[in-house]
């Protein structure tokens, strides 16, 4: 009989490959499976926020990303119409963001997992989880060629997105659930240079962001409230253009550019799932997902990969019980994620700013330190709870 793996990771993108890599670097035997073959694309906001870039640096992978020609982003500019708030998204230990194509980033992460010792099976479809006495003990699946495969492990990790077969099978509790808020779309344009800058435009019931990515292309991602999805879905391209035309100075630049790919999109739910149970764990979007308007998905995935690997190391070494270690994993995940989750859902509601908020925006725009703080909140570098504390807001309003 084949020796069981320490872990089987289902899903090899931004949550799965780092989790597999980190477990392998700790000396564990890991099987990494994905129905895709790499490089391949996936729907994504693309942004590697500064704290995610710092994770790549810790893992020895940031130079690999930079070597692919992905330009760094040192400035975010939030254009609200009457007020523009621009500043640095990072800090001294995490200065820059990046906006890589997922064809490049995911391949880099998969290769790093394999380099660390993970056994990779691409083009592999997981059909079901293998269970014994209500405990997950492995997977059953098949290759693209149809060969049936059964593999066993001490733990099965679902890193396969919000349509996760692992989560769908074990049906974990959902909580902090909110309705789907936005219909989001994106594509890539050539001849639309945007050096060193991520531009975000907020207009009534519309918002879009613009950043340079690989191969001289620029990503534009934006959308409208989910309540307008049905009315707009038959002419996404036309409605996308109308959104850009709300900012005439940008639209003039955009009209000289050329779209180089189809417009992709998604409407994303908002919820947390309990991320563990007998023999199974969830990381990334499989366990916690929110609207992409703050582009935090990759940052969340990297953070959870590190937390999950540490927790499982404690379990595998016998230092802690599975339930104790994974309960702490859930607590840490939720404490780290909840402030940005609430902030994101508030923004994604696309409600017009109140007079009080408009006054705050004007006050923030008066000083660079306040502008940097606002940008860092949106980049995930600073907690919304800190920036919007009464003490900090009071200082900003009187500066």
C-alpha positions as CSV (number, residue, x, y, z in Angstrom):
1,X,0.0,0.0,0.0
2,X,1.2,3.5,-0.9
3,X,2.3,5.5,2.1
4,X,-0.2,8.3,3.0
5,X,0.8,11.9,2.5
6,X,1.0,14.2,5.4
7,X,-1.2,16.6,3.5
8,X,-3.1,16.7,0.2
9,X,-3.8,20.2,-1.0
10,X,-6.7,20.6,-3.4
11,X,-6.1,23.7,-5.5
12,X,-2.7,25.0,-6.6
13,X,-3.2,28.7,-7.0
14,X,-2.5,31.6,-4.5
15,X,-3.6,29.7,-1.4
16,X,-2.8,26.2,-2.2
17,X,0.7,26.4,-3.7
18,X,2.1,28.5,-0.8
19,X,0.5,26.2,1.7
20,X,2.1,23.2,0.0
21,X,5.4,24.9,-0.3
22,X,5.6,26.0,3.3
23,X,4.6,22.5,4.6
24,X,7.3,20.9,2.4
25,X,9.9,23.3,3.7
26,X,9.0,22.1,7.2
27,X,9.8,18.6,6.0
28,X,6.3,17.2,5.3
29,X,5.2,15.0,2.4
30,X,2.6,16.9,0.3
31,X,0.5,16.1,-2.7
32,X,-0.7,19.2,-4.6
33,X,-3.5,18.7,-7.2
34,X,-5.4,21.0,-9.5
35,X,-7.8,20.5,-12.4
36,X,-5.9,23.2,-14.4
37,X,-2.5,23.0,-16.0
38,X,0.0,25.8,-15.5
39,X,0.5,28.4,-16.7
40,X,-3.2,29.1,-16.9
41,X,-5.5,32.1,-16.2
42,X,-8.2,32.6,-13.6
43,X,-10.6,35.4,-12.7
44,X,-8.8,37.7,-10.3
45,X,-8.2,41.3,-9.3
46,X,-4.5,40.5,-9.7
47,X,-3.2,42.9,-7.0
48,X,-0.3,41.7,-4.8
49,X,-0.7,44.2,-2.0
50,X,2.5,45.3,-0.1
51,X,2.0,42.8,2.7
52,X,1.6,40.0,0.1
53,X,4.8,41.2,-1.6
54,X,6.5,41.1,1.8
55,X,5.4,37.4,2.1
56,X,6.9,36.7,-1.3
57,X,10.1,38.3,0.0
58,X,10.1,36.1,3.1
59,X,9.7,33.1,0.9
60,X,12.5,34.1,-1.5
61,X,10.1,34.6,-4.4
62,X,9.8,38.3,-4.8
63,X,12.9,38.6,-7.0
64,X,11.5,35.9,-9.2
65,X,8.3,37.9,-9.7
66,X,10.3,41.1,-10.4
67,X,12.4,39.1,-13.0
68,X,9.2,38.5,-15.0
69,X,9.0,42.2,-15.8
70,X,6.1,42.9,-13.5
71,X,6.3,46.7,-12.7
72,X,6.1,47.7,-9.1
73,X,3.4,50.1,-7.9
74,X,4.5,52.8,-5.4
75,X,1.5,55.1,-5.5
76,X,-2.3,54.6,-5.2
77,X,-4.6,57.5,-6.2
78,X,-8.2,57.5,-5.2
79,X,-10.2,60.0,-7.3
80,X,-13.6,60.8,-5.8
81,X,-14.3,63.7,-8.3
82,X,-14.0,66.7,-6.1
83,X,-11.1,65.2,-4.1
84,X,-8.1,63.1,-5.0
85,X,-6.3,61.2,-2.2
86,X,-2.9,59.8,-3.3
87,X,-0.2,58.2,-1.3
88,X,2.1,55.3,-0.6
89,X,0.4,51.9,-0.1
90,X,3.3,50.3,1.7
91,X,5.6,50.9,4.6
92,X,9.4,50.5,5.2
93,X,9.3,46.7,5.4
94,X,6.7,46.3,2.6
95,X,7.1,49.3,0.3
96,X,5.5,48.2,-3.0
97,X,2.6,46.5,-4.6
98,X,2.5,44.6,-7.9
99,X,-0.3,43.7,-10.4
100,X,0.9,40.5,-12.1
101,X,-1.0,38.4,-14.6
102,X,-2.2,35.2,-12.9
103,X,-0.7,33.2,-15.7
104,X,2.7,34.4,-14.4
105,X,2.1,34.5,-10.6
106,X,0.4,31.1,-10.3
107,X,3.0,29.4,-12.3
108,X,5.7,30.9,-10.1
109,X,4.0,29.7,-7.0
110,X,3.4,26.2,-8.4
111,X,7.1,25.9,-9.3
112,X,8.1,27.1,-5.9
113,X,6.0,24.3,-4.3
114,X,7.5,21.7,-6.5
115,X,11.0,23.1,-5.8
116,X,10.2,22.6,-2.1
117,X,9.3,19.0,-2.7
118,X,5.6,18.9,-3.3
119,X,4.3,16.2,-5.7
120,X,2.2,18.1,-8.3
121,X,-0.6,16.6,-10.4
122,X,-2.0,19.0,-12.9
123,X,-5.1,18.2,-14.9
124,X,-6.4,16.2,-12.0
125,X,-10.1,16.3,-11.1
126,X,-11.1,15.5,-7.5
127,X,-14.4,13.6,-7.6
128,X,-15.0,13.1,-3.9
129,X,-13.4,13.1,-0.5
130,X,-12.5,9.7,1.1
131,X,-14.0,9.4,4.5
132,X,-13.8,6.9,7.3
133,X,-15.9,7.2,10.5
134,X,-17.0,10.8,9.5
135,X,-13.3,11.8,9.1
136,X,-11.7,12.9,5.9
137,X,-8.8,10.7,5.1
138,X,-8.0,11.3,1.5
139,X,-9.4,12.0,-2.0
140,X,-10.8,10.1,-5.0
141,X,-10.3,11.5,-8.4
142,X,-9.2,11.0,-12.0
143,X,-6.7,12.3,-14.5
144,X,-7.8,14.0,-17.7
145,X,-7.2,10.7,-19.4
146,X,-9.7,9.0,-17.1
147,X,-7.4,7.1,-14.8
148,X,-9.1,6.7,-11.4
149,X,-6.9,7.6,-8.4
150,X,-7.3,7.3,-4.6
151,X,-4.8,9.0,-2.3
152,X,-4.8,9.2,1.5
153,X,-3.4,11.8,3.9
154,X,-3.4,12.9,7.5
155,X,-5.2,16.1,6.4
156,X,-6.9,17.3,3.2
157,X,-6.6,21.0,2.6
158,X,-9.2,22.8,0.5
159,X,-7.6,25.6,-1.4
160,X,-9.9,25.4,-4.4
161,X,-11.8,28.7,-4.2
162,X,-15.3,29.5,-3.2
163,X,-16.7,26.7,-5.4
164,X,-14.5,24.4,-3.3
165,X,-15.4,20.7,-3.6
166,X,-13.8,20.2,-0.2
167,X,-16.1,22.8,1.4
168,X,-19.1,21.6,-0.6
169,X,-18.6,18.1,0.7
170,X,-18.0,18.9,4.4
171,X,-20.6,21.7,4.5
172,X,-19.0,23.9,7.2
173,X,-20.9,26.6,9.0
174,X,-21.1,30.0,7.3
175,X,-21.1,33.2,9.4
176,X,-20.7,37.0,8.9
177,X,-22.6,36.4,5.7
178,X,-23.7,39.4,3.6
179,X,-25.4,39.5,0.2
180,X,-23.5,39.7,-3.1
181,X,-22.9,43.4,-3.6
182,X,-21.2,44.1,-6.9
183,X,-20.9,42.9,-10.5
184,X,-17.3,43.2,-11.3
185,X,-15.6,43.0,-14.8
186,X,-12.1,43.5,-16.2
187,X,-9.9,43.2,-19.2
188,X,-6.5,44.3,-20.5
189,X,-5.5,47.2,-22.8
190,X,-2.4,48.1,-24.7
191,X,-1.2,51.7,-25.2
192,X,-2.4,52.8,-21.8
193,X,0.7,53.6,-19.8
194,X,0.4,54.2,-16.1
195,X,3.9,54.2,-14.6
196,X,4.3,53.3,-11.0
197,X,0.7,54.1,-10.2
198,X,-2.6,52.4,-9.3
199,X,-5.5,54.7,-10.1
200,X,-9.0,54.2,-8.5
201,X,-12.0,56.2,-9.7
202,X,-15.1,56.4,-7.5
203,X,-18.3,57.9,-9.1
204,X,-22.0,57.5,-8.2
205,X,-22.8,53.7,-8.3
206,X,-19.7,53.0,-10.2
207,X,-16.0,52.4,-9.5
208,X,-13.0,51.2,-11.4
209,X,-9.3,50.7,-10.9
210,X,-6.4,50.9,-13.4
211,X,-2.9,49.4,-13.0
212,X,-0.1,48.2,-15.3
213,X,0.6,44.5,-15.5
214,X,2.8,42.2,-17.6
215,X,3.7,42.6,-21.3
216,X,3.0,46.3,-21.5
217,X,-0.6,45.8,-20.7
218,X,-2.9,47.7,-18.3
219,X,-5.6,46.2,-16.3
220,X,-8.9,48.0,-15.9
221,X,-11.3,46.4,-13.3
222,X,-14.6,47.9,-12.3
223,X,-18.3,47.4,-12.0
224,X,-21.7,48.4,-10.7
225,X,-24.1,47.3,-8.0
226,X,-25.4,43.7,-8.2
227,X,-28.9,45.1,-8.4
228,X,-28.0,46.3,-11.9
229,X,-26.5,43.0,-13.0
230,X,-29.6,41.7,-14.9
231,X,-30.2,45.0,-16.6
232,X,-26.6,45.4,-17.8
233,X,-25.5,41.8,-18.5
234,X,-26.7,41.9,-22.1
235,X,-24.2,44.7,-23.0
236,X,-21.3,44.5,-20.6
237,X,-18.9,46.1,-23.0
238,X,-21.2,49.1,-23.6
239,X,-21.9,49.6,-19.9
240,X,-18.2,49.2,-19.1
241,X,-17.5,52.0,-21.6
242,X,-20.2,54.2,-20.1
243,X,-18.6,53.7,-16.7
244,X,-15.2,54.9,-18.0
245,X,-16.8,57.9,-19.7
246,X,-17.8,59.1,-16.3
247,X,-14.2,60.3,-15.9
248,X,-13.6,62.3,-19.1
249,X,-9.9,62.9,-18.6
250,X,-9.3,59.1,-18.2
251,X,-11.7,58.2,-21.0
252,X,-9.7,60.4,-23.4
253,X,-6.6,58.3,-22.6
254,X,-8.6,55.0,-22.8
255,X,-10.0,55.7,-26.2
256,X,-6.5,55.7,-27.6
257,X,-5.8,52.3,-26.1
258,X,-6.7,48.9,-27.5
259,X,-8.4,46.1,-25.7
260,X,-6.4,42.9,-26.0
261,X,-8.6,40.3,-24.3
262,X,-12.3,39.5,-23.6
263,X,-14.0,41.2,-20.7
264,X,-14.2,38.7,-17.8
265,X,-16.3,39.1,-14.7
266,X,-17.8,37.7,-11.6
267,X,-20.3,38.5,-8.8
268,X,-18.7,37.4,-5.6
269,X,-20.4,36.5,-2.3
270,X,-19.4,37.6,1.1
271,X,-19.0,35.1,4.0
272,X,-16.7,33.2,6.4
273,X,-16.7,29.4,6.6
274,X,-15.5,27.5,9.6
275,X,-12.1,26.5,8.2
276,X,-11.5,23.1,9.8
277,X,-13.0,19.8,10.9
278,X,-12.1,16.1,11.2
279,X,-9.3,15.6,8.7
280,X,-9.9,18.8,6.6
281,X,-8.8,22.4,6.5
282,X,-9.8,25.4,4.3
283,X,-7.5,28.2,3.2
284,X,-8.0,31.2,0.9
285,X,-11.4,31.8,-0.8
286,X,-12.5,28.3,0.1
287,X,-12.8,29.4,3.7
288,X,-13.3,33.2,3.5
289,X,-14.4,35.4,0.6
290,X,-15.4,39.0,0.1
291,X,-16.1,41.4,-2.7
292,X,-13.0,42.1,-4.8
293,X,-13.3,45.9,-4.6
294,X,-10.4,46.2,-2.1
295,X,-8.3,43.6,-4.0
296,X,-7.3,41.7,-0.9
297,X,-7.8,38.1,-2.1
298,X,-4.1,37.3,-2.8
299,X,-3.0,39.0,0.4
300,X,-5.5,37.0,2.4
301,X,-4.4,33.8,0.7
302,X,-0.7,34.3,1.5
303,X,-1.4,35.2,5.1
304,X,-3.6,32.2,5.7
305,X,-1.1,29.8,4.0
306,X,1.5,30.9,6.6
307,X,-0.9,30.6,9.5
308,X,-2.2,27.2,8.3
309,X,1.3,25.7,7.8
310,X,2.3,26.8,11.3
311,X,-0.8,25.3,12.8
312,X,-0.4,22.0,11.0
313,X,3.2,21.8,12.0
314,X,2.1,22.0,15.6
315,X,-0.4,19.2,14.9
316,X,2.1,16.9,13.0
317,X,4.8,17.3,15.6
318,X,2.4,16.5,18.4
319,X,2.8,19.8,20.1
320,X,-0.9,20.5,20.0
321,X,-4.1,18.7,19.2
322,X,-5.7,19.2,15.8
323,X,-8.7,20.9,17.3
324,X,-6.7,23.3,19.5
325,X,-4.3,24.3,16.8
326,X,-6.9,24.8,14.1
327,X,-9.3,26.7,16.5
328,X,-6.4,29.1,17.0
329,X,-5.9,29.2,13.2
330,X,-9.6,30.2,12.8
331,X,-9.4,32.8,15.5
332,X,-6.3,34.4,14.0
333,X,-7.7,34.4,10.5
334,X,-11.0,36.0,11.6
335,X,-9.2,38.6,13.8
336,X,-7.0,39.6,10.9
337,X,-9.7,39.5,8.2
338,X,-12.8,40.9,9.9
339,X,-12.0,44.7,9.9
340,X,-11.1,44.6,6.2
341,X,-14.1,42.4,5.5
342,X,-16.5,45.0,7.1
343,X,-14.7,47.9,5.4
344,X,-14.8,46.1,2.0
345,X,-18.5,45.4,2.3
346,X,-19.2,49.0,3.3
347,X,-17.4,50.3,0.2
348,X,-18.9,47.7,-2.1
349,X,-22.4,48.9,-1.2
350,X,-21.7,51.8,-3.5
351,X,-23.6,54.2,-1.2
352,X,-22.8,57.9,-1.9
353,X,-20.6,59.5,0.7
354,X,-22.4,61.4,3.4
355,X,-21.7,65.1,4.0
356,X,-19.6,64.0,7.0
357,X,-17.6,61.6,4.9
358,X,-17.1,64.2,2.2
359,X,-15.7,66.6,4.9
360,X,-13.4,63.8,6.1
361,X,-12.1,63.2,2.5
362,X,-11.3,66.9,2.2
363,X,-9.4,66.8,5.6
364,X,-7.5,63.7,4.6
365,X,-6.4,65.4,1.3
366,X,-4.8,68.3,3.3
367,X,-1.8,66.3,4.6
368,X,0.4,63.6,3.1
369,X,0.5,61.5,6.3
370,X,-3.3,61.3,6.3
371,X,-3.4,60.5,2.6
372,X,-0.8,57.8,3.1
373,X,-2.9,56.4,6.0
374,X,-6.0,56.3,3.9
375,X,-4.2,54.6,1.0
376,X,-2.6,52.0,3.4
377,X,-6.1,51.1,4.8
378,X,-7.3,50.4,1.3
379,X,-4.1,48.4,0.6
380,X,-4.5,46.3,3.7
381,X,-1.3,47.7,5.2
382,X,-3.1,49.5,8.0
383,X,-6.1,48.3,9.9
384,X,-9.3,50.3,9.2
385,X,-10.0,50.1,13.0
386,X,-6.8,52.1,13.6
387,X,-7.2,54.7,10.8
388,X,-10.9,55.3,11.6
389,X,-10.5,55.4,15.3
390,X,-11.9,58.5,17.0
391,X,-8.4,59.7,18.0
392,X,-7.0,59.4,14.5
393,X,-10.0,61.0,12.8
394,X,-10.0,63.8,15.4
395,X,-6.3,64.5,14.6
396,X,-7.0,64.5,10.9
397,X,-10.0,66.8,11.1
398,X,-8.0,69.4,13.2
399,X,-4.8,69.3,11.2
